[in-house]
């Protein structure tokens, strides 16, 4: 079993909402990733999403697209991502790490090889944006057999059939994309989110995290009233972009701590 379910169970006992944070592996440089992962945990993140750089990240807005471009300039690939997770695990054996990306890098090395490498590195699951749940029953079963969770996206336009399929094959938590569009865009309508989550929970027993558009403590706290987790990515990448040279780790730690404080207030 992955570390994700025990983490959510512990937070539920503590009446806390999970904070899930995203960075792109290799951004802003190859040596920054593991220190940034530790900074996120020190700031209060409960689950880490580590993005696999990809040249055509279709679901991402310009902020995460730029992060991918920066990482790809250093030729950061999927095997580097596994190496970052292994290094992180040397001193953090407990925080769940979810690999997030697209099908192409997985298809290039093969599903079985990806699962084995992710498990051996110490990852806990994966979000593959362009793997629809209807076509993932076998892959999800293989992930589950290896102790990994396959996490799927749901959106404002997801049908009942899609939600039921995610309930059937998904693991860890379900990721509700609160906005129509790409990451980092728009403002969240928390009332609409609450209504959609109620519909999702009629089918899905997993915890539900909400992402896309959470940019500050106030929004995070509002979403936390109805969600099991808040997911923040683009706003953290902006902290990395705007930090002075050598200042990204502290900027990310401080920003994450502010979100954690808002959630716990």
Backbone as numpy.savetxt, mean C-alpha at the origin, in Angstrom:
# Nx Ny Nz CAx CAy CAz Cx Cy Cz
0.87 -17.72 7.56 0.03 -16.52 7.56 0.90 -15.28 7.56
0.48 -14.25 6.82 1.24 -13.02 6.76 1.06 -12.22 8.05
1.80 -11.15 8.16 1.74 -10.28 9.34 0.53 -9.34 9.31
-0.21 -9.32 8.21 -1.25 -8.30 8.03 -2.43 -8.53 8.96
-2.98 -9.74 8.96 -4.16 -10.02 9.80 -3.87 -9.79 11.28
-2.75 -10.29 11.83 -2.47 -10.01 13.24 -2.32 -8.52 13.53
-1.78 -7.77 12.58 -1.62 -6.32 12.78 -2.99 -5.64 12.89
-3.90 -5.96 11.98 -5.23 -5.37 12.03 -5.98 -5.82 13.28
-5.81 -7.07 13.68 -6.48 -7.56 14.89 -6.00 -6.81 16.13
-4.69 -6.59 16.20 -4.13 -5.86 17.35 -4.65 -4.43 17.39
-4.68 -3.78 16.23 -5.16 -2.40 16.19 -6.64 -2.31 16.54
-7.42 -3.31 16.12 -8.84 -3.31 16.46 -9.04 -3.42 17.96
-8.23 -4.27 18.61 -8.30 -4.40 20.06 -7.98 -3.07 20.75
-7.08 -2.31 20.13 -6.68 -1.02 20.69 -7.58 0.13 20.24
-8.62 -0.22 19.45 -9.54 0.80 18.91 -8.80 1.84 18.08
-7.84 1.35 17.28 -7.05 2.23 16.43 -7.31 1.93 14.96
-7.16 2.95 14.14 -7.22 2.79 12.70 -5.80 2.59 12.17
-5.64 1.64 11.25 -4.33 1.37 10.68 -3.89 2.50 9.76
-2.62 2.81 9.82 -2.02 3.77 8.90 -1.14 2.99 7.92
-1.54 3.02 6.66 -0.82 2.33 5.59 -0.14 3.39 4.73
1.17 3.26 4.55 1.93 4.29 3.83 2.63 3.70 2.62
2.79 4.52 1.60 3.39 4.08 0.34 4.60 4.94 0.00
5.67 4.28 -0.43 6.78 4.94 -1.11 7.17 4.08 -2.31
7.87 4.68 -3.25 8.38 3.96 -4.41 9.81 3.52 -4.13
10.09 2.25 -4.29 11.43 1.73 -4.07 12.43 2.44 -4.99
13.56 2.86 -4.42 14.59 3.51 -5.22 14.45 5.00 -5.37
13.41 5.58 -4.80 13.18 7.03 -4.87 13.42 7.65 -3.50
14.20 8.69 -3.38 14.85 9.48 -4.45 16.18 8.92 -4.91
16.67 7.86 -4.27 17.90 7.21 -4.69 17.96 5.82 -4.09
18.83 4.96 -4.59 18.87 3.56 -4.14 19.12 3.39 -2.65
19.88 4.28 -2.05 20.23 4.10 -0.64 19.18 4.65 0.32
18.15 5.29 -0.22 17.16 5.96 0.64 16.03 5.04 1.06
15.79 3.96 0.34 14.55 3.21 0.53 14.43 2.62 1.93
15.41 1.88 2.37 15.30 1.21 3.68 15.24 2.24 4.81
16.08 3.28 4.82 15.91 4.31 5.85 14.52 4.94 5.83
13.95 5.15 4.65 12.60 5.70 4.58 11.57 4.73 5.14
11.74 3.44 4.87 10.83 2.44 5.44 10.87 2.49 6.96
12.05 2.56 7.52 12.16 2.64 8.98 11.57 3.95 9.50
11.77 5.05 8.77 11.22 6.33 9.21 9.70 6.30 9.24
9.09 5.64 8.28 7.64 5.52 8.26 7.14 4.77 9.50
7.83 3.69 9.84 7.43 2.92 11.03 7.64 3.76 12.29
8.77 4.44 12.36 9.04 5.28 13.53 8.01 6.40 13.66
7.48 6.87 12.52 6.45 7.89 12.55 5.07 7.37 12.90
4.90 6.04 12.87 3.61 5.48 13.27 2.89 4.68 12.21
3.53 4.39 11.09 2.88 3.56 10.07 2.76 2.13 10.57
1.64 1.50 10.24 1.37 0.13 10.66 1.64 -0.89 9.55
1.45 -0.48 8.31 1.68 -1.34 7.15 2.41 -0.50 6.11
3.44 -1.08 5.48 4.19 -0.38 4.44 3.83 -0.95 3.08
3.50 -0.06 2.15 3.40 -0.45 0.74 4.67 0.04 0.05
5.36 -0.88 -0.61 6.60 -0.54 -1.31 6.36 -0.70 -2.79
6.41 0.41 -3.50 6.10 0.41 -4.92 7.24 -0.15 -5.76
6.89 -1.01 -6.70 7.86 -1.52 -7.67 7.88 -0.56 -8.85
9.00 0.12 -9.12 9.02 1.11 -10.19 8.60 0.50 -11.54
7.82 1.25 -12.28 7.32 0.77 -13.57 7.20 1.95 -14.51
7.46 1.72 -15.77 7.52 2.81 -16.75 6.16 3.34 -17.16
5.10 2.56 -16.92 3.76 2.99 -17.33 2.76 2.75 -16.20
2.91 3.48 -15.08 2.02 3.25 -13.93 0.66 3.89 -14.13
-0.25 3.16 -14.76 -1.48 3.73 -15.29 -2.41 4.31 -14.22
-2.34 3.80 -12.99 -3.25 4.29 -11.95 -2.70 5.47 -11.18
-1.45 5.84 -11.48 -0.78 6.85 -10.67 -0.89 8.23 -11.30
-1.00 9.24 -10.43 -0.94 10.61 -10.87 0.50 11.05 -11.09
0.69 12.33 -11.39 2.04 12.80 -11.74 3.06 12.67 -10.63
2.63 12.73 -9.36 3.60 12.66 -8.26 4.28 11.30 -8.22
3.49 10.22 -8.23 4.08 8.89 -8.18 4.72 8.52 -9.52
4.20 9.06 -10.61 4.88 8.86 -11.89 6.31 9.41 -11.83
6.46 10.58 -11.25 7.82 11.16 -11.14 8.70 10.28 -10.25
8.13 9.73 -9.18 8.91 8.85 -8.31 9.40 7.63 -9.08
8.53 7.05 -9.90 8.94 5.91 -10.72 10.05 6.31 -11.68
9.93 7.48 -12.29 10.96 7.94 -13.22 12.30 8.12 -12.52
12.28 8.68 -11.32 13.53 8.86 -10.59 14.17 7.51 -10.26
13.35 6.56 -9.83 13.88 5.24 -9.48 14.41 4.52 -10.70
13.70 4.63 -11.82 14.13 3.92 -13.03 15.43 4.50 -13.59
15.74 5.75 -13.29 17.03 6.29 -13.70 18.18 5.55 -13.04
17.91 4.95 -11.88 18.92 4.14 -11.19 18.77 2.66 -11.53
17.91 2.36 -12.51 17.68 0.97 -12.95 17.16 0.08 -11.82
16.34 0.66 -10.94 15.76 -0.13 -9.85 14.68 -1.04 -10.42
14.83 -2.33 -10.17 13.87 -3.31 -10.66 13.34 -4.17 -9.53
12.58 -5.18 -9.91 11.88 -5.98 -8.91 12.84 -6.72 -7.98
13.99 -7.15 -8.49 14.94 -7.86 -7.63 15.55 -6.91 -6.59
15.71 -5.64 -6.96 16.17 -4.64 -5.98 15.12 -4.46 -4.88
13.85 -4.51 -5.27 12.77 -4.37 -4.28 12.82 -5.51 -3.28
13.02 -6.73 -3.75 13.17 -7.86 -2.83 14.34 -7.63 -1.88
15.43 -7.09 -2.41 16.62 -6.85 -1.59 16.33 -5.81 -0.51
15.56 -4.77 -0.84 15.20 -3.77 0.17 14.40 -4.41 1.30
13.46 -5.27 0.94 12.65 -5.92 1.97 13.53 -6.79 2.87
14.44 -7.54 2.26 15.35 -8.37 3.06 16.16 -7.52 4.03
16.67 -6.38 3.56 17.46 -5.52 4.44 16.61 -4.94 5.55
15.39 -4.52 5.23 14.47 -3.99 6.23 14.20 -5.03 7.31
14.05 -6.29 6.91 13.73 -7.36 7.85 14.87 -7.67 8.82
16.08 -7.24 8.51 17.20 -7.49 9.42 16.96 -6.85 10.79
16.24 -5.72 10.79 16.00 -5.02 12.05 14.53 -4.79 12.35
13.64 -5.14 11.43 12.21 -5.03 11.70 11.53 -6.32 11.24
11.29 -7.23 12.18 10.66 -8.51 11.82 9.14 -8.48 11.86
8.53 -7.37 12.24 7.10 -7.38 12.56 6.20 -6.55 11.64
6.68 -5.44 11.09 5.80 -4.56 10.31 5.48 -5.18 8.96
4.20 -5.32 8.61 3.86 -5.89 7.31 4.37 -5.03 6.15
4.85 -5.68 5.12 5.30 -5.02 3.90 4.53 -5.61 2.72
3.87 -4.74 1.97 3.10 -5.13 0.80 3.79 -4.55 -0.44
4.06 -5.40 -1.41 4.65 -4.94 -2.67 3.52 -4.47 -3.59
3.67 -3.27 -4.13 2.61 -2.71 -4.98 3.16 -2.35 -6.34
2.45 -2.78 -7.37 2.93 -2.45 -8.71 2.01 -3.00 -9.78
2.64 -3.40 -10.87 1.91 -3.79 -12.08 2.34 -5.17 -12.54
1.55 -5.74 -13.44 1.74 -7.13 -13.82 3.04 -7.38 -14.57
3.48 -6.43 -15.37 4.60 -6.68 -16.27 5.85 -7.22 -15.58
6.34 -6.59 -14.48 7.54 -7.14 -13.84 7.33 -8.56 -13.30
6.12 -8.85 -12.83 5.82 -10.20 -12.34 5.81 -11.19 -13.49
5.17 -10.81 -14.59 5.11 -11.71 -15.74 6.50 -11.99 -16.30
7.38 -11.02 -16.20 8.72 -11.21 -16.76 9.51 -12.27 -15.99
9.34 -12.31 -14.67 10.09 -13.32 -13.90 9.26 -14.57 -13.65
7.95 -14.48 -13.85 7.06 -15.61 -13.64 6.40 -15.55 -12.28
5.15 -15.94 -12.23 4.39 -15.86 -10.99 4.99 -16.67 -9.86
5.42 -17.89 -10.16 5.99 -18.74 -9.12 7.27 -18.15 -8.57
8.11 -17.62 -9.45 9.37 -17.00 -9.02 9.10 -15.77 -8.17
8.10 -14.97 -8.56 7.74 -13.79 -7.77 7.29 -14.19 -6.37
6.42 -15.16 -6.29 5.91 -15.59 -4.99 7.03 -16.10 -4.10
7.91 -16.91 -4.65 9.02 -17.46 -3.86 9.95 -16.36 -3.39
10.27 -15.42 -4.28 11.20 -14.35 -3.90 10.58 -13.41 -2.89
9.29 -13.10 -3.06 8.61 -12.22 -2.11 8.56 -12.86 -0.72
8.22 -14.14 -0.68 8.17 -14.87 0.59 9.55 -14.91 1.25
10.56 -15.26 0.48 11.90 -15.40 1.03 12.47 -14.06 1.51
12.06 -12.98 0.86 12.54 -11.65 1.27 11.90 -11.18 2.56
10.69 -11.69 2.85 9.97 -11.27 4.05 8.79 -10.37 3.79
8.32 -10.34 2.53 7.11 -9.57 2.22 5.88 -10.32 2.73
4.77 -9.59 2.79 3.53 -10.15 3.33 2.41 -10.24 2.32
2.56 -9.57 1.20 1.49 -9.60 0.21 1.82 -8.71 -0.96
0.85 -8.58 -1.84 1.05 -7.77 -3.05 -0.27 -7.15 -3.48
-0.14 -5.96 -4.06 -1.22 -5.31 -4.79 -0.72 -5.17 -6.22
-1.42 -5.81 -7.16 -1.05 -5.73 -8.57 -2.21 -5.04 -9.28
-1.99 -3.79 -9.64 -3.09 -2.93 -10.09 -3.84 -3.54 -11.26
-3.12 -4.14 -12.20 -3.77 -4.65 -13.41 -3.96 -6.17 -13.39
-4.06 -6.76 -12.18 -4.49 -8.15 -12.03 -5.93 -8.15 -11.54
-6.92 -8.33 -12.41 -8.31 -8.35 -11.94 -8.59 -9.61 -11.14
-9.41 -9.52 -10.12 -9.65 -10.69 -9.27 -10.29 -11.85 -10.03
-11.05 -11.54 -11.07 -11.70 -12.61 -11.83 -10.68 -13.53 -12.50
-9.48 -13.02 -12.73 -8.45 -13.81 -13.42 -7.33 -14.25 -12.47
-7.56 -14.12 -11.17 -6.47 -14.30 -10.21 -6.71 -15.42 -9.20
-7.69 -16.26 -9.43 -7.98 -17.27 -8.41 -6.78 -18.18 -8.16
-6.15 -18.66 -9.22 -5.02 -19.57 -9.06 -3.83 -18.85 -8.44
-3.52 -17.64 -8.93 -2.39 -16.88 -8.39 -2.62 -16.54 -6.93
-3.85 -16.13 -6.60 -4.16 -15.80 -5.21 -4.02 -17.03 -4.32
-4.46 -18.19 -4.82 -4.33 -19.43 -4.04 -2.87 -19.79 -3.82
-2.04 -19.57 -4.86 -0.61 -19.84 -4.71 0.03 -18.86 -3.72
-0.40 -17.62 -3.77 0.09 -16.63 -2.79 -0.29 -17.07 -1.38
-1.54 -17.43 -1.20 -2.02 -17.82 0.13 -1.27 -19.05 0.65
-0.99 -19.99 -0.24 -0.25 -21.18 0.16 1.16 -20.85 0.63
1.71 -19.74 0.12 3.05 -19.30 0.51 3.02 -18.35 1.72
1.83 -18.14 2.29 1.71 -17.24 3.43 1.65 -15.78 3.06
1.27 -15.48 1.82 1.20 -14.11 1.32 -0.25 -13.76 1.00
-0.58 -12.47 1.14 -1.93 -12.00 0.84 -1.97 -11.28 -0.50
-2.99 -11.58 -1.28 -3.26 -10.85 -2.52 -4.33 -9.82 -2.22
-3.98 -8.56 -2.34 -4.86 -7.45 -1.97 -5.39 -6.80 -3.24
-6.69 -6.60 -3.31 -7.30 -6.07 -4.53 -7.90 -4.68 -4.28
-7.98 -3.94 -5.37 -8.56 -2.60 -5.34 -10.06 -2.67 -5.63
-10.82 -1.85 -4.91 -12.22 -1.61 -5.20 -12.40 -0.11 -5.40
-13.40 0.28 -6.17 -13.56 1.69 -6.52 -15.02 2.09 -6.42
-15.30 3.40 -6.59 -16.71 3.84 -6.55 -17.57 3.18 -7.62
-16.96 2.66 -8.67 -17.73 2.05 -9.75 -17.73 0.52 -9.71
-17.13 -0.08 -8.67 -17.10 -1.54 -8.58 -18.51 -2.10 -8.45
-18.79 -3.13 -9.23 -20.10 -3.78 -9.18 -20.16 -4.74 -8.00
-21.38 -5.18 -7.68 -21.53 -6.19 -6.62 -20.78 -7.46 -6.98
-20.76 -7.80 -8.27 -20.06 -9.00 -8.71 -18.56 -8.88 -8.45
-18.00 -7.71 -8.75 -16.57 -7.50 -8.51 -16.27 -7.54 -7.01
-17.11 -6.91 -6.20 -16.90 -6.92 -4.75 -16.95 -8.35 -4.22
-17.91 -9.14 -4.71 -18.02 -10.52 -4.26 -16.80 -11.34 -4.67
-16.25 -11.04 -5.85 -15.06 -11.76 -6.30 -13.85 -11.41 -5.44
-13.72 -10.14 -5.07 -12.64 -9.72 -4.18 -12.79 -10.42 -2.83
-14.01 -10.52 -2.35 -14.25 -11.23 -1.09 -13.82 -12.69 -1.18
-13.97 -13.26 -2.36 -13.65 -14.68 -2.56 -12.16 -14.94 -2.61
-11.40 -14.08 -3.31 -9.99 -14.40 -3.58 -9.00 -13.48 -2.86
-9.49 -12.38 -2.28 -8.57 -11.43 -1.66 -8.14 -11.85 -0.26
-7.06 -11.22 0.20 -6.55 -11.48 1.54 -5.97 -10.22 2.15
-5.68 -10.26 3.43 -5.04 -9.12 4.10 -6.00 -8.01 4.42
-6.27 -7.18 3.43 -7.29 -6.14 3.53 -7.73 -5.80 2.12
-8.85 -5.13 2.00 -9.30 -4.63 0.71 -9.00 -3.14 0.64
-8.59 -2.69 -0.54 -8.15 -1.31 -0.73 -9.23 -0.59 -1.55
-9.95 0.32 -0.88 -10.99 1.08 -1.57 -10.40 2.38 -2.10
-10.45 2.53 -3.40 -9.99 3.75 -4.08 -11.13 4.75 -4.01
-10.93 5.81 -3.24 -12.05 6.69 -2.91 -12.46 7.63 -4.03
-11.61 7.76 -5.05 -11.86 8.73 -6.11 -11.84 8.05 -7.47
-12.62 8.58 -8.39 -12.49 8.17 -9.79 -11.30 8.92 -10.37
-10.32 8.20 -10.87 -9.14 8.86 -11.41 -7.88 8.26 -10.85
-6.80 9.05 -10.88 -5.48 8.56 -10.51 -5.12 8.99 -9.10
-4.03 8.44 -8.59 -3.57 8.78 -7.24 -3.26 10.27 -7.15
-3.53 10.82 -5.95 -3.14 12.19 -5.69 -4.11 13.23 -6.22
-5.25 12.81 -6.76 -6.17 13.76 -7.38 -7.42 13.95 -6.54
-7.96 15.19 -6.56 -9.28 15.44 -6.02 -9.38 15.45 -4.51
-10.61 15.63 -4.04 -10.92 15.67 -2.62 -11.93 14.59 -2.29
-11.78 14.01 -1.12 -12.63 12.89 -0.72 -13.96 13.39 -0.19
-15.03 12.74 -0.62 -16.36 12.93 -0.06 -16.56 11.82 0.98
-16.37 12.14 2.26 -16.37 11.10 3.28 -17.75 10.46 3.44
-18.81 11.20 3.19 -20.15 10.61 3.26 -20.33 9.55 2.20
-19.86 9.86 0.99 -19.93 8.88 -0.10 -19.06 7.66 0.21
-17.88 7.90 0.80 -17.01 6.78 1.18 -17.73 5.89 2.19
-18.37 6.49 3.18 -19.07 5.72 4.20 -20.15 4.84 3.58
-20.89 5.39 2.63 -21.96 4.64 1.98 -21.38 3.47 1.18
-20.29 3.71 0.47 -19.69 2.64 -0.33 -19.10 1.55 0.56
-18.47 1.95 1.66 -17.89 0.94 2.54 -18.97 0.07 3.15
-20.10 0.66 3.46 -21.20 -0.14 4.00 -21.64 -1.20 2.99
-21.67 -0.82 1.70 -22.04 -1.78 0.66 -20.97 -2.85 0.50
-19.72 -2.44 0.55 -18.61 -3.40 0.41 -18.63 -4.41 1.55
-18.90 -3.94 2.76 -18.85 -4.82 3.92 -19.99 -5.83 3.95
-20.97 -5.65 3.10 -22.01 -6.68 2.98 -21.44 -7.96 2.38
-20.34 -7.83 1.66 -19.71 -8.98 1.00 -18.35 -9.31 1.58
-17.58 -8.29 1.95 -16.17 -8.45 2.29 -15.99 -8.42 3.81
-15.42 -9.47 4.36 -15.17 -9.52 5.80 -13.79 -8.99 6.18
-12.92 -8.81 5.19 -11.59 -8.28 5.45 -11.67 -6.83 5.90
-10.65 -6.33 6.62 -10.57 -4.89 6.87 -10.54 -4.13 5.54
-11.07 -2.92 5.56 -11.09 -2.11 4.35 -10.28 -0.83 4.60
-9.28 -0.63 3.75 -8.49 0.60 3.79 -8.94 1.54 2.69
-8.82 2.83 2.93 -9.23 3.85 1.96 -8.03 4.68 1.58
-7.82 4.83 0.27 -6.72 5.63 -0.22 -7.13 6.48 -1.41
-6.18 7.21 -1.96 -6.34 8.19 -3.03 -7.00 9.45 -2.44
-6.24 10.52 -2.31 -6.82 11.80 -1.90 -6.67 12.15 -0.43
-6.03 11.29 0.37 -5.82 11.62 1.79 -4.49 12.37 1.89
-4.57 13.63 2.29 -3.40 14.48 2.17 -2.99 15.14 3.49
-3.83 15.05 4.52 -3.50 15.72 5.77 -4.21 15.02 6.93
-3.89 15.48 8.14 -4.44 14.85 9.32 -5.94 14.93 9.40
-6.51 16.06 9.01 -7.96 16.23 9.11 -8.70 15.24 8.20
-8.22 15.10 6.97 -8.85 14.15 6.05 -8.66 12.73 6.54
-7.45 12.43 7.02 -7.18 11.08 7.53 -8.11 10.75 8.68
-8.32 11.68 9.58 -9.18 11.43 10.74 -10.63 11.24 10.31
-11.08 12.03 9.33 -12.45 11.88 8.84 -12.67 10.51 8.21
-11.70 10.07 7.42 -11.80 8.75 6.78 -11.73 7.65 7.84
-10.92 7.87 8.87 -10.76 6.85 9.92 -12.06 6.60 10.68
-12.99 7.53 10.62 -14.28 7.33 11.28 -15.07 6.18 10.65
-14.78 5.89 9.36 -15.57 4.88 8.66 -14.74 3.72 8.13
-13.39 3.87 8.08 -12.53 2.86 7.47 -11.70 2.15 8.54
-11.19 0.98 8.18 -10.28 0.25 9.06 -8.83 0.73 8.90
-8.54 1.38 7.78 -7.19 1.88 7.52 -7.27 3.08 6.60
-6.33 3.99 6.76 -6.14 5.07 5.79 -4.82 4.80 5.08
-4.82 5.06 3.77 -3.66 4.80 2.94 -3.18 6.12 2.35
-1.90 6.42 2.55 -1.34 7.68 2.06 -0.10 7.37 1.23
-0.05 7.91 0.01 1.08 7.69 -0.86 1.62 8.96 -1.48
0.82 9.60 -2.34 1.31 10.76 -3.08 1.81 11.87 -2.16
1.11 12.08 -1.07 1.50 13.16 -0.15 2.86 12.88 0.49
3.16 11.60 0.73 4.47 11.25 1.28 5.54 11.45 0.23
5.25 11.09 -1.03 6.21 11.32 -2.10 6.50 12.81 -2.24
5.49 13.65 -2.06 5.73 15.10 -2.11 6.66 15.56 -1.00
6.53 14.97 0.18 7.47 15.30 1.26 8.90 14.95 0.85
9.07 13.83 0.19 10.40 13.44 -0.29 10.90 14.43 -1.33
10.02 14.80 -2.25 10.41 15.75 -3.31 10.80 17.11 -2.76
10.07 17.57 -1.76 10.26 18.93 -1.25 11.32 19.04 -0.17
11.83 17.90 0.29 12.83 17.93 1.37 14.16 18.45 0.84
14.92 19.14 1.71 16.26 19.57 1.30 17.16 18.35 1.13
18.30 18.51 0.47 19.21 17.37 0.29 19.52 16.70 1.64
19.33 15.40 1.68 19.59 14.66 2.91 18.48 14.74 3.93
17.39 15.46 3.62 16.33 15.68 4.61 15.09 14.84 4.42
15.08 13.94 3.44 13.85 13.20 3.14 13.42 12.30 4.28
14.36 11.63 4.92 14.01 10.68 5.98 13.32 11.40 7.14
13.88 12.51 7.57 13.27 13.23 8.69 11.93 13.85 8.28
11.84 14.34 7.04 10.57 14.91 6.58 9.46 13.86 6.57
9.78 12.67 6.12 8.79 11.59 6.07 8.42 11.14 7.48
9.41 11.02 8.36 9.12 10.64 9.74 8.19 11.66 10.40
8.48 12.92 10.22 7.70 13.98 10.85 6.28 14.03 10.28
6.15 13.92 8.97 4.82 13.95 8.36 3.98 12.77 8.84
4.59 11.58 8.85 3.86 10.38 9.28 3.42 10.50 10.74
4.28 11.05 11.57 3.94 11.24 12.98 2.75 12.17 13.14
2.67 13.19 12.28 1.53 14.09 12.33 0.22 13.40 11.97
0.28 12.54 10.96 -0.92 11.78 10.59 -1.31 10.82 11.71
-0.32 10.13 12.28 -0.60 9.20 13.36 -1.24 9.92 14.55
-0.74 11.09 14.87 -1.30 11.87 15.98 -2.74 12.25 15.71
-3.03 12.62 14.45 -4.40 12.98 14.09 -5.33 11.78 14.21
-4.85 10.61 13.80 -5.68 9.41 13.87 -5.95 9.02 15.34
-4.98 9.25 16.19 -5.09 8.80 17.58 -5.71 9.85 18.50
-5.92 11.05 17.98 -6.40 12.15 18.83 -7.80 11.83 19.36
